[in-house]
Amino acid sequence: MQIYLARNNQQAGPYTLEQVNQMLANQQVLLTDLVWHTGLNEWHPLGELTQGKLKYEPEGYTSPSSIPTQKPFQESKPSTTLASIQARALAKIIDLLLWFPAFMLPSFFLDKESASQLEKFQGSTFNPELQQQIFHIIPAQAWQAMMVYIVVMLVIQAILMNRKGQSIGKLLTKIKIVDLETEGRVNLTRIFLIRSIVFILLNMFAMPVITILDYALGFGRNRQTLHDRLAKTKVIKKS
């Protein structure tokens, strides 16, 4: 609403109703001042319209501040369900089984003589000297094939975890890794290097204590295992 005021043949405005009422309260506008706005046929003394009060309340007018504002649309966030320990354990078993072919590859490169030599070592106490003998018996091509397989598997797992938050095992069991707070995508450093590589190194030095502790912690409120806590992640069912 735009309101015009007049005093001594001098017109001023337009003002909002709130401004007019504020000037009335401060006595900057007098009840004898003339007023006009849309809806009035002619100029009227302000006091006539306010009935002597220091506040003008036109009939049918609603203050903008009293109009309820519509809340902005917010897409409802789908609820997530934490992955069960059983599903996580199954995913881990699948991922571990994928590494077995790397240790099977040398058998495809052994001739009968080399295979018989390795059979003689069965049941022997493992020591650096025995390790060196085995290393020389197995052909260089076998070690190269093992390394290629390991590198390819690491690359595949890293790509899947970076893009989908899933290893091959988690992809098959339909669970995924998300950020603990935002439930969003986790960067490669946290999801792969910390959760996988660092955790593997810890297991190498403290197996099976780390593994037992890892899954024991998984029964907590957010089902965070040790490597989840290190990376600040959690595992949920994929919707």
C-alpha positions, 0 to 999 in steps of 0.5 A, spaced: 500 500 500 502 506 497 500 512 502 500 520 500 500 525 505 499 533 504 500 539 509 499 546 507 498 544 500 505 540 500 504 533 498 509 528 500 510 520 499 508 515 497 509 511 504 508 504 506 503 504 512 508 502 517 512 508 515 506 512 516 504 509 523 512 510 525 511 517 523 505 518 527 508 515 533 514 520 533 509 525 531 512 527 525 505 526 522 499 529 525 492 527 525 490 533 521 494 532 515 491 529 509 491 522 507 490 519 500 491 512 498 488 507 493 481 505 495 479 513 498 475 517 493 478 523 496 483 526 501 481 525 508 484 528 515 488 522 518 485 523 524 478 521 521 481 515 518 484 513 525 478 515 529 483 519 533 488 514 534 495 514 533 495 508 528 492 507 522 489 500 520 485 500 514 480 496 513 481 489 509 489 491 509 494 485 511 501 487 513 506 483 509 509 481 516 503 478 518 503 474 511 505 467 513 512 465 508 512 459 505 517 454 507 522 453 501 521 446 498 526 441 501 527 434 498 526 429 503 532 425 505 531 418 504 533 414 510 539 409 510 540 403 513 546 400 516 549 394 513 549 388 518 556 385 520 554 379 516 553 382 510 560 386 511 563 379 513 561 376 507 563 382 502 570 381 506 571 374 504 569 375 497 574 380 497 579 376 500 578 370 495 579 375 489 587 375 492 587 367 491 589 367 484 595 371 485 598 365 489 595 360 484 599 363 478 606 360 479 603 353 479 602 355 471 609 356 470 612 350 474 615 344 470 615 338 473 622 338 476 621 345 479 614 342 482 617 336 485 623 341 488 617 345 492 614 339 494 620 337 498 619 343 502 612 342 504 612 341 512 619 344 512 620 350 517 619 357 514 626 361 514 630 366 510 634 361 507 628 357 505 624 363 502 630 364 498 630 357 495 623 358 493 624 365 490 629 362 485 625 355 483 619 359 481 620 363 474 621 370 474 615 370 469 611 367 475 613 373 479 611 378 474 604 375 473 603 375 480 605 383 480 600 384 474 594 381 477 595 384 484 596 391 481 590 390 476 586 388 482 588 394 486 586 399 481 579 396 480 578 396 487 580 403 488 576 405 482 570 402 484 571 405 491 572 412 489 566 412 484 561 407 488 564 407 495 564 399 494 569 394 493 567 388 489 565 384 495 561 390 497 558 391 490 555 383 490 553 384 497 549 391 495 552 395 501 557 401 500 561 406 504 559 413 506 562 419 510 560 418 517 557 425 518 554 427 511 553 420 508 556 422 502 561 420 497 568 419 501 575 421 497 580 416 495 585 417 501 580 415 506 576 410 503 582 406 500 588 408 503 586 409 510 580 403 510 584 398 506 592 399 505 593 402 512 589 396 515 592 391 511 599 393 514 596 393 521 594 386 520 601 384 518 604 386 524 598 384 529 594 379 526 589 376 528 588 381 534 587 387 529 582 383 525 578 381 532 578 388 535 576 391 528 569 387 528 568 387 535 568 395 534 563 393 529 557 392 534 557 399 536 551 404 535 554 406 528 557 399 527 563 402 525 569 397 525 576 400 527 578 401 519 571 405 519 573 409 525 580 411 522 577 413 516 571 416 519 566 412 515 560 407 516 557 402 511 550 402 509 545 398 505 545 400 498 538 403 496 
